[in-house]
Amino acid sequence: MIVVTGATGNIGRSLVGRLLQDGAQVRALTRDPSRAGLPAEAETVRADLTDASGLAPLLGGAEALFLNLAAGGERSAVVVLDAAVKAGVRRVVLNSSVAVTDSPADETNFIARMHAAVERAVRASGLEWTFVRGSNYATNALGWAASIRETGVVRDAHPGAQGVPVHEADLADVAAVALLDRTGAHAGQAYVVTGPEVLTVAEQVAEIGRAVGREVRVERISEDAAAEAIAGPHLPKAAARELIAMFGSTVDRPAWPVSDAVERVTGRPARPFAQWAREHAADFS
Ligand SMILES: NC(=O)c1ccc[n+]([C@@H]2O[C@H](COP(=O)([O-])OP(=O)(O)OC[C@H]3O[C@@H](n4cnc5c(N)ncnc54)[C@H](OP(=O)(O)O)[C@@H]3O)[C@@H](O)[C@H]2O)c1
């Protein structure tokens, strides 16, 4: 049995499908099973992971856990991890971030700090572990969807910022291989998982334009306005500012090099952003 946190999310939904295809038994956690729309073959279970009570039955009988900070945040992740140890779970795959570099730089920004803290807890848990350190997610582009649909314009502080957008299905495929770990090769590995090419914000927007068959313009806005637009309950304004400034620093050089982890772990190349844009064209139309 494999327990998937954040099972209705970008990675989780893809991961549940992939694990079922591979013949695994899956327990999919969601706050609302009636709206989850997950395959009937999965055991879909109600769980609000910010509530520490009642975690034991969620993890009982499981061999592996996919832990996603998006499902309740950093604190909940550590509590769930602790419950997994008590329940006898053997292996954890943590959805981490390329921002974690195992250097003092990990203490200098919100994203790295948060993921590094949970990585430390995982290392200390005694479980077998694998980290999936994803680069910028292709799904971040969904944040432009309403604006593209309504105005045909994307407003961004750094149109020339260079990222390596990674498809959620590639993150899920790497996580699935590590969760099943049929070769024993994935314990203790921190995989930096990126897309196959460096693309600027403007280039990503152009790909979306091609996918929907119309021109989409990029309009430059201030860093402050951009931080305001992405701040929210899980991303305080100060952290949003840090993030926008960090994107600014990637205008002159890519944030991260392209990695071959998807191919090494899954045996097939990472999916290009153009494919992601075609698959999500309806979100932007
Ligand atoms: N965006 C990036 O560029 C990036 C890069 C590197 C790493 N990351 C990491 O990836 C994470 C995002 O992964 P994702 O895109 O797959 O997430 P996502 O699509 O936002 O999915 C998160 C899921 O968590 C569930 N959830 C939310 N609150 C919960 C709670 N209190 N208890 C239980 N479940 C809860 C929700 O499902 P229900 O509504 O069904 O409960 C939701 O579908 C980030 O948080 C970050 O840690 C992101």
The ligand as a MOL file (V3000), in Angstrom:
LIG
                    3D

  0  0  0     0  0            999 V3000
M  V30 BEGIN CTAB
M  V30 COUNTS 48 52 0 0 0
M  V30 BEGIN ATOM
M  V30 1 N 5.3950 25.4170 -7.8800 0
M  V30 2 C 6.6800 25.1560 -8.0410 0
M  V30 3 O 7.3490 25.6690 -8.9500 0
M  V30 4 C 7.3480 24.1990 -7.0840 0
M  V30 5 C 8.7010 23.9020 -7.2900 0
M  V30 6 C 9.3200 22.9900 -6.4090 0
M  V30 7 C 8.5840 22.4000 -5.3940 0
M  V30 8 N 7.2740 22.7120 -5.2240 0 CHG=1
M  V30 9 C 6.5190 22.0220 -4.1340 0
M  V30 10 O 5.3870 21.4020 -4.6990 0
M  V30 11 C 4.2320 21.6900 -3.9370 0
M  V30 12 C 3.0250 21.7570 -4.8430 0
M  V30 13 O 2.6910 20.4620 -5.3300 0
M  V30 14 P 1.3910 20.3090 -6.2510 0
M  V30 15 O 1.4740 21.3230 -7.3500 0
M  V30 16 O 1.1960 18.8860 -6.6170 0 CHG=-1
M  V30 17 O 0.2670 20.7480 -5.2100 0
M  V30 18 P -1.2410 21.1960 -5.4660 0
M  V30 19 O -1.6610 20.9220 -6.8660 0
M  V30 20 O -1.3930 22.5490 -4.9060 0
M  V30 21 O -2.0090 20.1210 -4.5610 0
M  V30 22 C -2.0530 20.1870 -3.2290 0
M  V30 23 C -3.1540 19.2640 -2.7310 0
M  V30 24 O -3.0150 19.2080 -1.3300 0
M  V30 25 C -4.2990 19.0290 -0.7670 0
M  V30 26 N -4.3570 19.7740 0.4890 0
M  V30 27 C -4.2990 21.1220 0.6740 0
M  V30 28 N -4.4350 21.4120 1.9900 0
M  V30 29 C -4.5640 20.2210 2.6360 0
M  V30 30 C -4.7310 19.8490 3.9830 0
M  V30 31 N -4.8380 20.7710 4.9700 0
M  V30 32 N -4.8140 18.5380 4.3000 0
M  V30 33 C -4.7570 17.5890 3.3300 0
M  V30 34 N -4.6040 17.8880 2.0230 0
M  V30 35 C -4.5210 19.1810 1.6810 0
M  V30 36 C -5.3240 19.5340 -1.7730 0
M  V30 37 O -6.2180 18.4770 -2.0160 0
M  V30 38 P -7.7300 18.4620 -1.4360 0
M  V30 39 O -8.3330 19.8050 -1.7220 0
M  V30 40 O -8.3380 17.3520 -2.2220 0
M  V30 41 O -7.6140 18.1530 0.0250 0
M  V30 42 C -4.5110 19.8080 -3.0490 0
M  V30 43 O -5.0460 19.1630 -4.1890 0
M  V30 44 C 4.5490 23.0290 -3.2520 0
M  V30 45 O 3.8210 23.1570 -2.0680 0
M  V30 46 C 6.0300 22.9250 -3.0280 0
M  V30 47 O 6.2540 22.2570 -1.7890 0
M  V30 48 C 6.6400 23.5870 -6.0440 0
M  V30 END ATOM
M  V30 BEGIN BOND
M  V30 1 1 1 2
M  V30 2 2 2 3
M  V30 3 1 2 4
M  V30 4 1 4 5
M  V30 5 2 4 48
M  V30 6 2 5 6
M  V30 7 1 6 7
M  V30 8 2 7 8
M  V30 9 1 8 9
M  V30 10 1 8 48
M  V30 11 1 9 10
M  V30 12 1 9 46
M  V30 13 1 10 11
M  V30 14 1 11 12
M  V30 15 1 11 44
M  V30 16 1 12 13
M  V30 17 1 13 14
M  V30 18 2 14 15
M  V30 19 1 14 16
M  V30 20 1 14 17
M  V30 21 1 17 18
M  V30 22 2 18 19
M  V30 23 1 18 20
M  V30 24 1 18 21
M  V30 25 1 21 22
M  V30 26 1 22 23
M  V30 27 1 23 24
M  V30 28 1 23 42
M  V30 29 1 24 25
M  V30 30 1 25 26
M  V30 31 1 25 36
M  V30 32 1 26 27
M  V30 33 1 26 35
M  V30 34 2 27 28
M  V30 35 1 28 29
M  V30 36 1 29 30
M  V30 37 2 29 35
M  V30 38 1 30 31
M  V30 39 2 30 32
M  V30 40 1 32 33
M  V30 41 2 33 34
M  V30 42 1 34 35
M  V30 43 1 36 37
M  V30 44 1 36 42
M  V30 45 1 37 38
M  V30 46 2 38 39
M  V30 47 1 38 40
M  V30 48 1 38 41
M  V30 49 1 42 43
M  V30 50 1 44 45
M  V30 51 1 44 46
M  V30 52 1 46 47
M  V30 END BOND
M  V30 END CTAB
M  END
